[in-house]
């Protein structure tokens, strides 16, 4: 089988194959090589699991660790991380999103995974993850960018002067189905530390969703 890596989204990919018989009847034969080329739809989605590989491509059928996904995305824009479990992810402790990028857990509310990302996979495609499940927990500070989506997660920044979500000069940030708990690990920074930035938080359906912050006093800040 062939699975295109998430980084191929929005491009054409190809693979070459041959066909061989078993030589019955007659001598075994191998065909000439043929090449298949097809377009990979956007957006780029990197699938993460607590039991994922530290070296895989982060494709749907071979999820990777959160640390691997962040590294694989690198400087690529419009790239999303989707976490497919409800586990505790201890690393990395700092996640920086690029423009148009998302950090989304299975706790997000949507009609379906396909509806969430606006995709229409062809018949016979690998089943996509279910949404609206128990959210994963990240021991991390997230730096948002323009048009970042941070959804369906529990954030628990590590101890010290660490923040929950930070942004400087960014707009169009979406926060939903999100809890930020600064007290669990003893983080002392702002839960939200936005400078010249704007965000929206959207309640989910059925009374689920919104933004919940647990912190000591003085842990929310937004400067315009």
C-alpha positions as CSV (number, residue, x, y, z in Angstrom):
1,X,0.0,0.0,0.0
2,X,1.0,3.6,-0.4
3,X,0.1,6.5,2.0
4,X,1.1,10.0,1.2
5,X,2.7,11.9,4.1
6,X,0.8,14.9,5.5
7,X,3.4,17.3,4.1
8,X,2.2,16.3,0.6
9,X,-1.1,18.1,1.1
10,X,-1.8,20.4,-1.9
11,X,0.6,18.7,-4.2
12,X,0.8,15.7,-6.6
13,X,2.5,12.5,-5.4
14,X,3.3,9.4,-7.3
15,X,4.5,5.8,-6.9
16,X,5.8,3.2,-9.3
17,X,4.8,-0.5,-9.3
18,X,5.3,-3.7,-11.2
19,X,3.1,-6.8,-11.4
20,X,4.6,-10.3,-11.2
21,X,3.0,-13.7,-11.6
22,X,4.0,-17.0,-9.9
23,X,5.2,-18.8,-13.0
24,X,2.3,-21.2,-13.3
25,X,1.8,-22.0,-16.0
26,X,5.0,-21.2,-17.8
27,X,7.9,-19.1,-16.7
28,X,7.4,-16.3,-14.1
29,X,7.0,-12.9,-15.6
30,X,7.3,-9.3,-14.3
31,X,5.5,-6.4,-16.0
32,X,7.1,-3.2,-17.1
33,X,7.0,-0.5,-14.4
34,X,4.0,1.8,-14.3
35,X,3.7,5.1,-12.4
36,X,0.5,6.3,-10.7
37,X,0.2,10.0,-9.9
38,X,-2.6,11.7,-7.9
39,X,-3.4,14.9,-6.1
40,X,-3.4,15.1,-2.3
41,X,-6.1,17.4,-1.0
42,X,-5.4,20.0,1.7
43,X,-5.2,20.7,4.6
44,X,-2.1,18.9,6.0
45,X,-3.2,16.9,9.0
46,X,-0.6,15.3,11.3
47,X,-2.1,12.5,13.4
48,X,-0.7,12.1,17.0
49,X,-1.1,9.3,19.5
50,X,0.6,8.7,22.8
51,X,1.6,5.3,21.4
52,X,2.7,6.8,18.1
53,X,6.1,6.4,16.5
54,X,8.9,9.0,17.0
55,X,10.0,8.5,13.3
56,X,6.8,7.9,11.3
57,X,5.2,10.3,8.8
58,X,2.3,11.1,11.1
59,X,-0.2,9.9,8.5
60,X,-3.6,8.6,9.5
61,X,-2.6,5.0,9.5
62,X,0.8,5.6,11.2
63,X,0.3,8.3,13.9
64,X,3.4,9.8,15.6
65,X,4.3,11.4,18.9
66,X,3.5,15.0,19.5
67,X,7.2,15.9,19.5
68,X,7.6,14.2,16.1
69,X,4.6,16.1,14.6
70,X,5.9,19.5,15.7
71,X,9.3,18.7,14.2
72,X,7.8,17.3,11.0
73,X,5.7,20.4,10.4
74,X,8.7,22.7,10.9
75,X,8.0,26.0,9.2
76,X,5.1,24.8,7.1
77,X,2.0,26.9,7.3
78,X,-1.7,25.7,7.3
79,X,-0.7,22.5,9.0
80,X,-2.8,20.9,11.7
81,X,-2.0,18.5,14.5
82,X,-4.9,16.2,15.5
83,X,-4.6,14.1,18.7
84,X,-6.5,10.9,18.5
85,X,-6.5,9.8,22.1
86,X,-7.3,11.1,25.6
87,X,-3.9,10.4,27.0
88,X,-1.5,12.7,28.8
89,X,1.2,14.1,26.5
90,X,4.2,15.3,28.5
91,X,6.4,16.5,25.6
92,X,7.1,18.9,24.2
93,X,6.6,21.5,26.9
94,X,6.4,24.3,24.3
95,X,4.5,24.2,21.0
96,X,4.7,27.0,18.5
97,X,2.1,27.1,15.8
98,X,2.6,28.5,12.3
99,X,0.2,30.7,10.4
100,X,-3.1,28.9,9.7
101,X,-2.0,26.0,11.9
102,X,-4.1,24.1,14.4
103,X,-3.6,22.0,17.5
104,X,-6.8,20.0,17.9
105,X,-7.7,17.1,20.2
106,X,-10.5,14.5,19.9
107,X,-12.5,16.5,22.4
108,X,-13.4,19.0,19.7
109,X,-17.1,19.3,18.8
110,X,-18.1,18.9,15.2
111,X,-20.6,16.9,13.0
112,X,-17.7,14.7,12.0
113,X,-13.9,14.7,11.4
114,X,-14.5,15.4,7.7
115,X,-16.8,18.3,8.5
116,X,-14.3,19.7,10.9
117,X,-11.6,19.9,8.3
118,X,-13.9,20.5,5.3
119,X,-12.8,17.3,3.5
120,X,-14.6,14.7,1.4
121,X,-12.5,11.6,1.2
122,X,-13.4,9.1,-1.6
123,X,-15.3,5.9,-0.9
124,X,-13.0,3.2,0.5
125,X,-10.8,5.6,2.4
126,X,-9.4,4.7,5.8
127,X,-11.8,5.6,8.5
128,X,-11.2,8.9,10.1
129,X,-11.1,9.5,13.9
130,X,-14.2,10.2,15.9
131,X,-14.6,13.6,17.4
132,X,-16.5,14.7,20.6
133,X,-14.6,12.2,22.8
134,X,-12.6,12.8,26.0
135,X,-10.0,15.5,25.4
136,X,-6.3,14.8,25.6
137,X,-4.1,16.6,28.1
138,X,-0.9,18.5,27.0
139,X,1.7,19.5,29.5
140,X,2.6,22.5,27.3
141,X,2.6,26.2,26.6
142,X,1.2,27.0,23.2
143,X,2.3,30.0,21.1
144,X,-0.6,30.9,18.7
145,X,-0.2,32.4,15.3
146,X,-2.6,34.1,12.9
147,X,-5.7,31.9,12.3
148,X,-4.5,29.3,14.8
149,X,-7.2,26.8,16.0
150,X,-6.6,25.4,19.5
151,X,-9.5,23.2,20.3
152,X,-10.6,20.1,22.1
153,X,-7.7,20.0,24.6
154,X,-6.7,20.3,28.2
155,X,-3.6,22.4,28.7
156,X,-1.5,22.0,31.9
157,X,1.7,24.1,31.5
158,X,4.7,22.9,33.4
159,X,5.9,24.5,36.6
160,X,7.7,27.8,36.6
161,X,7.0,31.1,34.8
162,X,5.2,29.3,32.0
163,X,2.1,30.5,30.2
164,X,-0.9,28.7,28.9
165,X,-1.4,30.3,25.4
166,X,0.5,33.3,24.2
167,X,0.3,35.4,21.1
168,X,1.9,38.7,19.9
169,X,0.4,40.6,17.0
170,X,-1.8,37.8,15.8
171,X,-5.4,37.7,14.8
172,X,-8.2,35.3,14.0
173,X,-7.3,32.8,16.7
174,X,-10.0,30.3,17.6
175,X,-10.2,28.7,21.1
176,X,-13.0,26.2,21.8
177,X,-13.6,23.1,24.0
178,X,-10.5,24.1,25.8
179,X,-9.5,24.0,29.5
180,X,-6.3,25.7,30.8
181,X,-5.3,24.7,34.3
182,X,-2.3,26.6,35.6
183,X,-2.4,25.2,39.1
184,X,-2.0,21.5,38.5
185,X,1.8,21.7,37.7
186,X,2.4,25.1,39.5
187,X,2.8,27.3,36.4
188,X,2.9,30.9,37.3
189,X,2.5,32.7,34.0
190,X,-0.7,34.1,32.5
191,X,-3.2,31.5,31.3
192,X,-3.8,33.7,28.3
193,X,-1.1,36.2,27.4
194,X,-2.1,38.1,24.2
195,X,-0.4,41.3,23.1
196,X,-2.0,43.2,20.2
197,X,-3.8,40.0,19.3
198,X,-7.4,38.8,19.1
199,X,-9.2,35.6,19.7
200,X,-12.7,34.1,19.7
201,X,-13.9,31.3,21.9
202,X,-16.9,29.3,20.6
203,X,-19.2,27.2,22.7
204,X,-19.8,23.7,21.4
205,X,-23.2,22.0,21.0
206,X,-25.2,20.4,23.8
207,X,-23.7,22.5,26.5
208,X,-20.2,21.4,25.7
209,X,-17.4,23.7,24.8
210,X,-16.2,27.2,25.5
211,X,-13.1,28.2,27.4
212,X,-12.4,27.2,31.1
213,X,-9.5,28.6,33.0
214,X,-8.3,27.5,36.4
215,X,-5.6,29.8,37.8
216,X,-4.6,32.0,40.7
217,X,-5.5,35.7,40.4
218,X,-3.9,37.8,37.7
219,X,-3.4,35.0,35.2
220,X,-5.3,36.4,32.3
221,X,-4.1,39.2,30.1
222,X,-4.9,40.7,26.7
223,X,-3.4,43.9,25.6
224,X,-4.7,45.7,22.5
